[in-house]
Structure formats: C-alpha cells, structure tokens
Amino acid sequence: MKINYNGKIFRPVQNTENGETTSETTFLYKQNGNILTSEYSGGKIKVGHLIGLVSEDGSIDIRYHQINEKGELMTGICQSTPELLPNGKLRLHEAWQWTAGDRSKGSSVIEER
C-alpha cells in the first residue's frame, strides 16, 4: 500500500497503561520522500517530535522524544503498521518501547482525523 502521510492528522484511540498519549494528543504528520516527521502535543504531553522512515508498504520505523506534564524528557522507538479503513482514512497499529525510564514496551492505535 503506497501511502503519503504528508498533512495527515492522527489521534490515539487506544494505548497501553504505560503510554503517555491520550485521545487529547494530536499528531501532525509531514512527509518528504520516505522521511516522516511530526510535532505532537496534548493530554499528558507538553510537546513531542518524531522522525521516521516510511517503507514501500507504508509501515514506519519511528524514533520519538517528548516532554510530559511532569517535565520529564521521554524517548522511544516505534514500529507503525497502516490499515486502510472503509471510510478511506488510515489507522496505525503501533508497537513501541521506551528508551528512557523503565524501558517498558506497549502498543497503541492512532487514527486519521
């Protein structure tokens, strides 16, 4: 599935308890070639940035960093797999791991708005 994420806005619809994103977190994706970037904020996150590489199949290899409401700098890695919904919007299934703090793993789902 050839996907261009440029200009798409995503919001979390599901996250494991050890995650910091909530339904109030908004991601604005920008893509240039196969390079993806995003600024995000909302909910428990004051500000965050991610950078990733988009594969031919639309999956994304991501690294992220964010400042949470406690003032902590958190970092992590994420593998994101796209699903095309019947309404034409995208849903991303994410498997992630903190590279800061307890280094725990989690999963989340975000959907295009």
C-alpha positions as CSV (number, residue, x, y, z in Angstrom):
1,M,0.0,0.0,0.0
2,K,1.7,3.2,-1.2
3,I,0.9,5.9,1.4
4,N,1.9,9.6,1.7
5,Y,1.3,10.8,5.2
6,N,2.0,14.5,4.4
7,G,-0.5,16.8,6.1
8,K,-2.5,14.0,7.8
9,I,-3.6,14.5,11.4
10,F,-3.8,11.5,13.8
11,R,-5.2,11.0,17.3
12,P,-4.8,8.0,19.6
13,V,-7.9,5.8,20.1
14,Q,-6.1,3.1,22.2
15,N,-2.9,2.9,24.3
16,T,-1.5,0.6,27.0
17,E,-1.3,2.0,30.5
18,N,2.4,2.7,30.4
19,G,2.0,5.1,27.4
20,E,1.6,8.9,27.6
21,T,-0.6,9.6,24.6
22,T,-4.3,10.0,25.1
23,S,-7.3,10.9,22.9
24,E,-6.3,14.6,23.5
25,T,-2.9,14.1,21.8
26,T,-2.7,15.4,18.2
27,F,-0.1,14.4,15.7
28,L,0.5,16.4,12.5
29,Y,2.5,14.3,10.0
30,K,4.8,15.7,7.4
31,Q,6.4,13.6,4.7
32,N,9.2,14.4,2.2
33,G,10.2,11.4,0.1
34,N,10.4,8.5,2.6
35,I,11.2,10.8,5.6
36,L,8.4,11.3,8.1
37,T,8.3,14.0,10.8
38,S,5.7,15.1,13.3
39,E,5.1,17.5,16.0
40,Y,2.6,16.5,18.6
41,S,1.1,17.7,21.9
42,G,-1.9,17.4,24.1
43,G,-3.1,15.4,27.1
44,K,-0.1,14.3,29.2
45,I,2.4,15.6,26.6
46,K,3.5,19.2,26.5
47,V,5.5,18.8,23.3
48,G,6.9,16.0,21.3
49,H,8.6,15.3,18.0
50,L,9.1,12.1,15.9
51,I,11.1,11.2,12.9
52,G,10.8,8.1,10.9
53,L,11.3,6.3,7.6
54,V,8.3,5.1,5.6
55,S,8.7,1.7,3.8
56,E,7.2,0.8,0.4
57,D,4.3,-0.9,2.2
58,G,3.5,2.2,4.3
59,S,4.9,0.9,7.6
60,I,7.0,3.4,9.6
61,D,10.2,3.0,11.6
62,I,10.0,5.8,14.2
63,R,12.1,7.4,16.9
64,Y,10.4,9.9,19.2
65,H,11.1,12.3,22.1
66,Q,8.7,14.2,24.2
67,I,8.3,16.3,27.4
68,N,5.5,15.1,29.6
69,E,3.3,17.1,32.0
70,K,5.8,16.2,34.8
71,G,8.6,17.9,32.9
72,E,10.4,14.7,32.1
73,L,12.1,14.0,28.8
74,M,11.0,10.7,27.5
75,T,12.3,8.9,24.4
76,G,11.3,5.8,22.5
77,I,11.1,3.7,19.4
78,C,8.0,2.6,17.5
79,Q,7.1,0.4,14.6
80,S,3.8,1.5,13.0
81,T,1.7,-0.6,10.6
82,P,-1.0,1.0,8.5
83,E,-4.6,-0.2,7.9
84,L,-6.9,1.4,5.4
85,L,-10.4,1.9,6.9
86,P,-13.6,1.6,4.9
87,N,-14.0,5.4,5.0
88,G,-10.7,5.9,3.3
89,K,-8.9,7.1,6.5
90,L,-5.8,5.4,7.9
91,R,-5.4,3.6,11.2
92,L,-1.9,2.9,12.5
93,H,-1.1,-0.1,14.7
94,E,1.9,0.8,16.8
95,A,4.3,-1.4,18.8
96,W,6.6,0.8,20.9
97,Q,9.2,0.8,23.6
98,W,10.6,3.4,25.9
99,T,14.3,4.0,25.6
100,A,14.1,6.2,28.7
101,G,12.7,5.4,32.1
102,D,11.7,1.8,32.7
103,R,12.2,0.8,29.0
104,S,8.8,-0.9,29.0
105,K,7.0,-1.9,25.9
106,G,3.5,-1.1,24.8
107,S,1.1,-0.8,21.9
108,S,-1.3,1.8,20.7
109,V,-3.6,2.6,17.8
110,I,-4.0,6.0,16.2
111,E,-6.5,7.1,13.6
112,E,-6.5,9.8,10.9
113,R,-8.9,12.6,11.7
